[in-house]
Amino acid sequence: MNLRRRPGAGPSLVEESAAAAASLRQQAQQLVQAVSTFKLSHPAS
């Protein structure tokens, strides 16, 4: 994508990236909670 052709594209990309990062953070937290219910019987070596 050529940012010079779209004035304001830089700030909108930053905002979109920030929203995506927040979404991934939330999904990661939910995954950690879901996986935390499982217990290993033996520690991994």
N, C-alpha and C positions, 0 to 999 in steps of 0.2 A: 504494500500500500504506500502510495506517495503522499506524505502528510502535507506537502506544499500545495497540493491541489484542493485540500479541504481545510480552510481556516477553522480553528477550533477543534480539529480532530484530535490533537494531542491531549488536551484536557479531557475530552470525552473518553479517550482510550484509557487514560489514567483512572477515571471514575469507574469505567467498566471493569478494569483489572482489579481495582479495590473491592468492588462488589463480588467479583468471582473469588477473590482471596477470602473474603468473609464467609462466603458460602462454603468453600472448601474447609475452612476452619471449623464451621459448625458440623459439617458432615464427618470430619475426622473425630470430633468430640463424641458424636453419636456412635461412631464405629468403636471407639475406645470403650464406651459404656456397654455396648452390645457384647464385645469380646471379653470384657472383664468378668462376665458371668461364668466363663469357662476356666477351669483349673486344670493344670497339668499334674499328673500323679507323680512324675519324676522330673526333676530339673533337667533342662536341656544341657547336653555336654558339648 
